Amino acid sequence: MIAFAGELAMARYPEVHGVLEAAKVSKGRPLVLDLSAAVHVDPMVAGEIVLFVRRSLRYGATVAIVPPPHPNEWLTHAASIRDAHFRETREEALALVTPAGRFSGGG
């Protein structure tokens, strides 16, 4: 699971990019991207997230996204990530990608 919190302004772009690069998805691996604690997502940062999700989907990953409370248009209307599964909570997202009984909690 990848989770970002707080202000995702341009100053945090290198951090976001680094985390996403480190989390490159192997074929078919499920992924949860939790942005529920992000208070603002700069359009450039949102674009980086969209590219990561699109690349993950191309590799056959099941991607569940918990959007921020005030979603950025890039994250909610990007046609290239329409196959991602948007969920209201982290628990719902984890339930989608985790076989029953195999998640032990944590973050």
Rosetta blueprint (number, residue, H / E / L):
1 M L
2 I E
3 A E
4 F E
5 A E
6 G E
7 E E
8 L E
9 A L
10 M H
11 A H
12 R H
13 Y H
14 P H
15 E H
16 V H
17 H H
18 G H
19 V H
20 L H
21 E H
22 A H
23 A L
24 K L
25 V L
26 S L
27 K L
28 G L
29 R L
30 P L
31 L E
32 V E
33 L E
34 D E
35 L E
36 S E
37 A E
38 A E
39 V E
40 H E
41 V E
42 D L
43 P H
44 M H
45 V H
46 A H
47 G H
48 E H
49 I H
50 V H
51 L H
52 F H
53 V H
54 R H
55 R H
56 S H
57 L H
58 R H
59 Y L
60 G L
61 A L
62 T L
63 V E
64 A E
65 I E
66 V E
67 P L
68 P L
69 P L
70 H L
71 P L
72 N L
73 E H
74 W H
75 L H
76 T H
77 H H
78 A L
79 A H
80 S H
81 I H
82 R L
83 D L
84 A L
85 H E
86 F E
87 R L
88 E L
89 T L
90 R H
91 E H
92 E H
93 A H
94 L H
95 A H
96 L H
97 V H
98 T L
99 P L
100 A L
101 G L
102 R L
103 F L
104 S L
105 G L
106 G L
107 G L
